[in-house]
Amino acid sequence: MRKHYLSQHLSCLRFRYFTHLIGCMVMICLPQLLLAQSKLPDIGSPASAELSPAKEMELGHILIAEVRRRLPVSNDPELSQYIQALGTRITSGGLDSNLQYNFLLVINPSINAFALPGGIVAINSGLLTLAEQESELAGVMAHEIAHVSQRHIARRFENEKSFGVISALTLLGSILAAVYNVDLGQAALMGSQAGILQAKLAYSRSFEQEADRIALQLLVSAGIDPMGMPRFFYRMHKATQVNRGQIPEFLSSHPLTLDRLSETETRARQFRGLFPSNSSHFDFAKARVLALSKDSSNLVHLYRKKSKHSERLSDTERYTFALALSHQGNHGQALRHLGDIQTNSDNELTIELAKAQINIAMGKTGMARESLESLDKIYPKNIPVTYYLATSLIKEDQAHRALEKLDQLNKKQLNPAIYKLKAKAANRAGLPWLSHESLGDYYAAHGQYGAAMEQIDLALHSHGIDSNSKARIEARKAQLTEIKQRQKQFK
């Protein structure tokens, strides 16, 4: 009877998934037809001679590790997946570039976002929670993508001799000091070069106008309402009028004038087509950020009080409430609230994943695994599904199966949390060299190259290591050694 139910449930989910997929394709294709005659400008510029695309990609690998080392970047599988998927949707439709973009969510309440050479775009959780619709968040992301694609950072340095690792890391240090008030340690701003970089943090008016124009085209190409961008800009501008002197951090490096606001809105209104403004994926991502970044006891008190006053909680409020309850150990209540949410093809994956996480926390790993295996058939190689499935398999002493699942994931843009989970699975499976190697990859992804090298050395000296694994790990050691040497050049 149970197998028959699961089979029916699986078929239903699959039908809903493909129906949703076809709907998304229709939404995306229509705006692309509208833009058939409108091609984005080439990314070439005088700066290309100094900061070549290949060199920029190399810088990107170093910078993303530094960002993860210095800032509280979220490794939550679902939030990371959402922000990367939205960013990829924006870039895939309108950019003629081989640059691999990485989108990061920084858990920080300030309203900010920044871009770095190498396709790195970071969004603060405060900006995500301020946005009321997905199109508003997408507008900011598209704007930052445009700064990268048009090589605005490199072009600000076109009169300098070069833009390399030292300049890029000092620029990153300037951003962190100005925006996050982070203690920079050895990378602290020093001398005239730092002063020059600090002065160049703010984009020029022409660069901002160019980024606005290209961002709108990217949004339309991705099938996202272009009006989201001016709406969000207007909200930030209004906030500065109400709270004079308290300018959102985003505006300090992205000057906003009434003329620019008006021009952006006029351009956005020129596009015709069906452009969704919001999605339930955004709503639940916003709810998850709230649940993971706010004090759970305060959230539980808030929603219990709201429920007692006969106010019906929305689905996203119930989701946040459930996560907060689970965090406090009230797993049964959490599952009941999740059960009260009306599921559909858009939110079912999110709700099922939440139930699976709570069942794992309750020790009901068999029930969680069964549900996750059903989801895995519908969403193969989905990072959150694979992550929680592997977690349940490890707890059920099926570490080898967990490794098989984790190895199926795309190695590009892999969430560092996967490396840590893989290390745990390899240790349980009796593969110490793989466990140390995976921990080394985790530390390297966070710019902790000393700790990474220690793990690599432990891997090479592990008992029972096979020749193929040894050759692979030795190659990784050589790669990390080269990165460490590059790091020494600017410290």
N, C-alpha and C positions, 0 to 999 in steps of 0.2 A: 504493500500500500504506500509506504514511504517513498520507495523508488519511483512508483508511478507518479506521485505528487511532484517529486523533484524533476522528473522528466517533463511534466507539463509546465512547471515553473520555469525550467530552463528554456523550453520552446517559446514561452511567452516573452521572456527577457530578450531572447535573440531577435524575435520579431520586432519588439519595441526598439532595440538597438539599431537595427538596420533601417527601420522607418525614420528614426531620428537622424541617422547618418545621411539618408537620401534628402531629408529636409534641409540639413546643413549644406549639402552640396548645391541644392537649388539656390539657397540664399547667397552662397559664395559666387556662383557662376553668373548670376544676374548683374551684380556690380562690375564684374570683370568684363562683361560685354560692353557695359557703358564706358569702360576705360580702354577699350580696344585701340582707340586712336591716341591715347594719352600715355606715353611712356615716361617713366621717371628719369630724371637727368642722370648722366654718367657720374660715377663717384670719383672720377679722375680729377686731380687738382695739382697745383704746384707742389703740394706736400707729398704727393705720391713718390716723388723722387727720393725723399728722405725717409718716409715711413711707408715702405712697400707693403702690399697686402700680406705677403708671407711673413714679414717682420712684425706686422701688426698682430697676426695670429699667434706668433711666438710670444709677444708681449702679453697677449690675452691670457695665456696659460699661467704666466707668472702673476699677473694682476688678480686673477680670480682667486688664486690661493691666498694672496695677501688680503683681499677683501674678506674672505672667510675667516682668516686668522684674526683680523682686527675688529670685525663687526659680528653681532649676533644674527648671522644668516640662518634662516630656518631650514632644517633638514627634514621637517615633517613631510613624509612621502606625498600626502594629498595636496598640501599647500604648494610644495615645490612643483608637483605635476601640473597644478592649475596655472600657476604663473608662467611656467615654461610653455605650456600648451597655448595659452593666450598670446604670448609673445611670438611663438612660432607661427601661429595663424596669421598674425599681422605681417610678418616678414616674408612668408612663403608666397603670398599673392602678388607682391609688387616690387620686390627687390631682385635685381639681376646681379647677384653677388655670391661668391663661394664662401664668404665669411660665416663661420658658425657662431650664432648668437647664444649667449647664456643669460637667462633671466633669473634674478635672485630676489627673494623677499627678505628684507631686513626687519627684524622685530624691534621696532622703534616707533614711539608714538608721534614723532614730529612729521609734519607734512612735507615729504621730500622724495626726490628720485635723482639719480645721477647716472651718467654713462661714461664709459672708459674705452680707450682703444682696445681692439680685439673682440668687439661684439659683446661687451659686458653692460648690462642694463640692470640697475638695482632699484627696487621700489620699496619704500618704507611701509610697514604695516599701518602706520597712521594715515598715509595717503589712501591706502586701500579702504580703510574703514570710513574715511571722509567721503569717498565716492558713493553716490547713491545708485548708480547704474554701471553696468559693465562697460558701456561705451565711454564713460568718463575716465575710468581707469585705463582703458585701451587708448584713449586720446593722449594721456600722459606718456604711456609706453611707446606709442607711435612717434611722439615728439622726440623722445630720447633715442629711439632707433634711427630717426632721421639725422640727429647729430652725429651718430656713429657712421651711418652710410655715406654722409656727405663729408666725412673726415674733418669735421669742424675743429676738433681738438688739435689735430696735426696741422691744420691750416693756420691756427693761432701761433704756431711755432715756425712758420715758413721762413721767417727772417733769422731764425737761430741756425746754428751750424748743424744740429741734428736733434732728433727726438728719439731717444732710446730708453733703455731700462731705467737709467738714473732719472731722466726727466719724467717718465711715466710714474715711477714710484714716488717721486717727490710731489707730483701732481696729486696722486692718491693721498699722500700725507696731508697735502693742503686741504683737500676735500674733507677728510676725516676731522682735521683740526677745526675747520670753519663750520662744518655742519653738525658733527657729533661731539665735538670737544673731547676727542680721544687723545690719550697720552701716546705720543708717537715714538717715544724711546729713541733708538739710534737713528730712526728716520725723521727726527724732528726737523722743523724748518730752520735752515741756517743760511746766512749770507745773502748775496744779491740774487742768486738763482731762485731761492725760495720766494723772495719778494716779487720777482718777475712772474713766477707761477701763480702766486696769490692774486696778482693783479689781473691775470688772464682767466681766472675761474669763471667770471661772468661772461656769458656769450654776448656777442655784439648784436645790435638791432637787426642787421642784415642776416646774420646767421639764424636768429630767432624766427624771422619772417620766412626764411628758406625752410627751416625745420617745420614750421606750421603748415606751409603749403604741401610739403612732401608727406607729412603725417596725415593730412586729410586724404590724400590720394591712397595711402596705405590702408587707411580705415575703410574706404569705399571698396578697394580691391578685396579686402577681407570680409566684406559684407557686414560691416559694423557701422552704426549710425554716426556720421561725421559730426553731427551737432553735439555729440557728447563732449568733444574737446572744448569748444567755446563755452558750453554750459559749466564745465568744471572751472575754467579760467574765470568766468564771471563770478562764481561762488567764492573763489579765492580773493578776487578783487574786492568783492563786497565785504569779506572778512577784514580786509585791511582798512576799509572805510569805517566799519563799526569799531574795530579795535586798533585805532591809530597807534603806530609805533610797534605793533606786534605783527610784523609781516611774516606770512608763511615762508619757511626756509626755502621752498622751491622757487619763490619769486626773487630771492636774493641773487641767484645765479641765472635766472631766466626772467629778465626785466619785462614787465607787463605794462603796456600803456593802453589808453582808451582807443587810440587809433589801431593798435594791433588787435585788440579785442573785436572791434568793429569789422576789420578786414577779415579776421578768421571766421566770424559768423557769416559774413557775406559770401565768402568762398564756400563754406559748408552748405549753405542753402542752395547753391548752384547745382548740387548733385541730386539726381532724381533716381528713385528706386526703392525697393523694400529693404530697409536697414533696421534690423532689430536693435533696440537700445539696451536690452538687459537679458540675462539668462539666470536660471536657477543655480547654475554652477558658480556664478559670481556670488549670489546671495548666500549659498552655503559655505563658500570659501571665506566670505566676510564673517559669517557666524563662527566658523572654526577658528579664525584669527582671534576673535573675541574670547572664545572658550580657552584657548591656549595661552593667551597673553594677559588675561585679567585674573584677579584673585577668585578662585573657585567658590570660596565661602560667601563672598559678596554677591556673586552671580546667583548662587542657590537662594540666598536670602531675597534677592530682587525678584526672581521669578516665582518663588513661593508666595511672596506678598502680592504679586500681580495676579496670580491664580486665585488667591483667597478673595480678592475684590471682584470676582466674577468676570475678569477680563480674559478673553480667550487668547491663549498664546498662539502666535503664528508658527508655522512649521519650522522656520529657521530658529525661532526662539526656543521651541521645544528641543531642537537639535543642540543648541548651545547649553540649555538646561541639562540635558542628558549627559553631555560630556563633562559638565561641571560636577554633576552628581557622581558620575563614575570616578572622577578624579578624587572625590572624597570617600570612595569605597561603597557608595550606595548604588551598586550595580543593578540590583533588581528594579529599583525605581527608575533608573536610567533606561533600562530596556522597555519598561512600560511606557515611558514618554516617547521613545522612538517608535513603539508600536502604534501610538496615536497619530503618527504622521501619515497623511494620505500620500502614498507613493505613486510615482509615474515614471515614464521612461527617462526623464531628466534627472530625477533625484534618487532613483532606486539604488544605484551603485553606491552613492554616498551613505545612504541609510544602512544598507547591508554591510558596508565596511565598518561603520560605527558599531553595529551589533556584533560583528565578528571580533572587533577589538575588545569589547566589553566581555564577551564570552571567554576570550583568552585570559583577560584579567581575572575572571571568576574561576579559572582552571578548567572550563568546559572546552578544552582544545579540540576534542573530536567534533563537537557541534560546529565550532568555528571553522575547522578544516573542511568539513563537508560543504558548508556554505561557500567558502572561498574557492574550493575546487570547481563548484558550479559556475562561479563568477569567472574563473580562469578560462573556462571553455568559451565564454562570451567575449571576454576582454583579454586575449592571450598577450603576454609580455607587457601587461599594464603594470607600471611600477608599484603603485600602492597595493594592488591585488597580490602581486608576487611577493612583496615585502611581508604582508601579514600572513600569507599562505606559508612562506618559508618560516616565519616565526612560529606558527602552529606546528609545523612539521618538526622543527627542532625540539619543541617541548614534548612531542610524542616520540622522541628518539628516532626520528627519520631524517637525520642530518644529511645523509647522502642525497636523498630526494630534494631536500632544501637547496643543496648546492647545485643540483641539476637545474632547478627552477631559476635560481639567481644567475647562473651562467647563460641563461637564454636571453637575458636583458641586453639591450643595445649598450655597448661600452661607451659610446659618445654621450656626453652630458649626463653621466650617471650620478645620481644622488649619493653623496659620501656616506649616508646612512646605510646604503647597500654594502659598502666595503666592511663596515663594522659588523653587520649581521652575518656577512660571509665569513668573517674571522671567527665568529662564535660557532657557526655551523661546521667550519673546518676543524676547529678544536674538538667539537663533539664527535666528529667523524674520524678522529685519530690521524689528522693530516696537519701536524704542527707547522710545517714549512708554509703551507697555504694560509694558515691562520696568521702567521707573522707577516707574510707578504701582503695579505689583505689589510692588516692593521697599518702596515707601512703606507699603503695607498690611501688609507683614511687620513693619516697624519700629513701626508704630502698634499692632499686636497685642501688642507687647512694651513698650508705654508709652514708646517712644523717639520722641516727637513732633517734636523738632527734626530728627532724621535723616529722619523721614517727610516733613516739609515740604520738606526739601532735594530729596528724590526727586520729589516732586510738582512742584516748580518746574522741575526738569530735564525732567520729562515734558512740561510745557506749552511748553517751549522746544525740544522735539525737532523735527528736520527731518522734514517730510512728515506731520505729525499731521493727521488728518481732523477735520472740524467736530464730529461726534458724540462722538468720543473727547475732544476738547478741552472740550466742554460737560460731559461726565461727570467729567473730572478737575478742572475748576474747581469743580464742586459738592463734590467730595471735599475740595478745598483749603479751601472755606468751612467744611466740617464739622470738619476738623482744626484750623482757626484757632479755632473756638469751643471745642473741647476744650482747646487750649493756654491760652486765656484762663481757663477754669475751673480749670486746674491752677495758674495763677499766684495764684488767690485763696487757696490754702492753703499756698503755699510762702513 
